[in-house]
């Protein structure tokens, strides 16, 4: 029975996640898991099993990638699944400890929910960002997106887990045929109130600023996003046959065709590789910028004179000047080991407008967006090349994260992926324009520049560090009490 419940929890999590996006299930997905943890004395081992099972289901679609890299896919898949297993095992220990140590139910409920939020925060900082984010299931929920301006994605995860635990406790109370106490009634009122707010908030599409329609366009930047749609197989074939020039020319032609934008944007590693170190390519792209009087932002691996290679993004002005270079700070473990990590996060400046650039995997790290916003970025660009992941859930999950990054920092996000999904996200998390996977597409858009910060972008990181430390202090205190009890026995 326990295995069935755990499998059910894993399935509900999977369906609540992008691209299926049955976000409503996120409020129920963890109930079977919590039931097993609470009722089964051997729940610690089930914690690892649950995490492994959920990880297997969530990350299974990652295997739907280009066949030539199947070994890498399997290794990455096993890494993700094991991290998920370890994460849930640690969390299960914490939950069991909370159930056994605290007497007041509201304390238990809050600590269990807080525990998951802390686990997310720690794994993001220590285990390279790979974990199950409960809050990401709500990326299409207007109410939750709005709340994330104040509490961020971690806070949304807290709310989602909180609702799961409250529903479970209410079900167990009814199952035991016990009369509901005043506190139980408060929990039910909280749940009903939340869902009422959920439906009301999502139905009021004309509320000021919810759809980002009443922003005064004092400053804007006209951009053209080029989704070149070059698959991993095409890149490999071009490298083997020395035909990278064809890919380069494709991006060039798409950039200047009927263009009226101020900034052309290409994705991460748009043209492999070192094009800014090869005179033929470097001169061409500079001449295109000068001739057409356009600024160009593009991703390319860059080999520096000391033979250190970085996953980089360059900004070239319409006069042909190199305005800046950004080296990716967070590289994908194992897959990008040959790249050195960048050491600085700072915006570029174009037309007196500061723009932030993130590269692919950095979408999972909120501190990158926060630092860019704190340093004055009025727009954030995410450059990515997800062609290797094919029709998996990775492009959809990445896109969901960027919706939260937009809201957390009160900024428009221009997300550009080589094979999709490319999209424009407003500062309320609404997707205004988007492409499909594996299509050659151009998005032209005049993006408003927003300078005002949110409470979260100002204090979010610091707040969660403080919460994490306090939570760990409480857990350590619980452990000490348990040890004292055992010694007395």
C-alpha positions, 0 to 999 in steps of 0.5 A: 500500500505504501508503494502505491501511495508513494507512486501516486505522489510521484505521479501527481508531482509529475502532472503538476509540473511543466509541460503538463501544468495541472498546477492545481494538483500541486496542492495535493501531490505530497499528501500521500507522501506525508501520510506514509511518513506520518504513519509508517515507522520505517518512513526514513527508508521510504523517504529515499524511495519516495525521492528516487521515485519522484525523481525518476518520474520527473526526470524520465523525459530527459532521456528523450534527447538526441541518441548520440549522447545517450551515455551522458543522458543516463549519467545526468539522469542518475545524478538527478534521481539520486539527488532527489532521493537524498533530498527527500531522505533528509527531509523525511528525517526532519519531518519525522523529527518534527512529528515526534518532538512538537506537541502543538499541531500548528507548530508541526504544520508550519515547521514541516512547511518551513522545512521544505522551503529550507531544503530547497534553499540549501540544495540550490546553494549546495547541490547545484540547483537540482531538486523538486521545487513545489512552488514551480507548479504554480507558474501559471497561477496569477495569485501565486505569481503576485505573491512571489514579488514579496516572498519569491519562489521559495515562499510559494513552495512554503505555501504549497507544502503548507496546504498539502499538510493542512489538507492531510491533517484535516482528512486524518481528523475526519477519518478518526471521526473526531470533532473538529476543534477551533484550530481545525476549523481555522485550517479549513477556513484558511484553505477555503479562503485561499482557493476562493482568492485563487479563483477570484484573482485568476478571473479578474484579468482586467485588474490594474497591472496584472497583465502588465498593460498599464505600464508607462513606456517611458523607456523601451528597447526594441529587440529581435530574438532569433530562434535559429532552430539548430539541432544538436545533430546539425551542430555536430554535423556542421563541425565534422564537415567544417560547415559552421559558416552555414549556421553563422550565415543563417543567423546573420540573414535572420538578423538583418531581414526587415529589421527595425529593432535596436538590439539583435539577440542570438542564443547561447553558443549560437555558433560554435566556437570561439568566433570572437577569436577567429578574424573571419567571423569576428570581422563579419559580425562587427561589419554587420553591426556597423553596416546595419546600425544594429547592436548584437547580443550573442552567446559563444564559447570564448577561448581566452589567451591563457587557454581558459574556455568560457561559455560567454555572451558578447554585446557589440554596438552599432558602431562595431565596438565590443561593449562587454562580455559576460562569462557564465557563472553557473555551469552545468555539472559534468556536462560543462566541465570543460568551461571555466566558471565566470567570477562576476555578475554585472549588466551590460549598457546599451543606449543608456539602458542597463540589461542583464544577461543570464545563460541557460542553467543560471535560470535556476539560481535566483541570486543571479537575477537579483544581483543583476536587478540590484546593479540596475538591470531594467531588462533581463535576457536569458540565452539558452541552447536546449537543443540537446534536450529535445522534446523533454520537459527541460525547456518548459521547466526553465521557462517556468523559472523565468516567469518567477524571476520576472516577478521577483525582480519586477522586470521584463524577461526576454528568453531566447532558446536556440530550439525553443521555447523563446518568449517575452515575459512581463514583470507580472510573469505573464507570457506575452509572446512565445514560440514552439519547440523546434521552429525557426522563428523571430520575435520582435518586441518593444520591451519596457525598461523597469527600474523599480525593485521589489521587496524581494529583490532587495531583501529576499536572499538575506531573509532566506539565509536568516530563516535557514539559520534559525530553522537549523538552530531549532532542528539542532535543538530538537536533536539535542532534546531527543538525545537527552531523552534517550539517555534518560531512558 
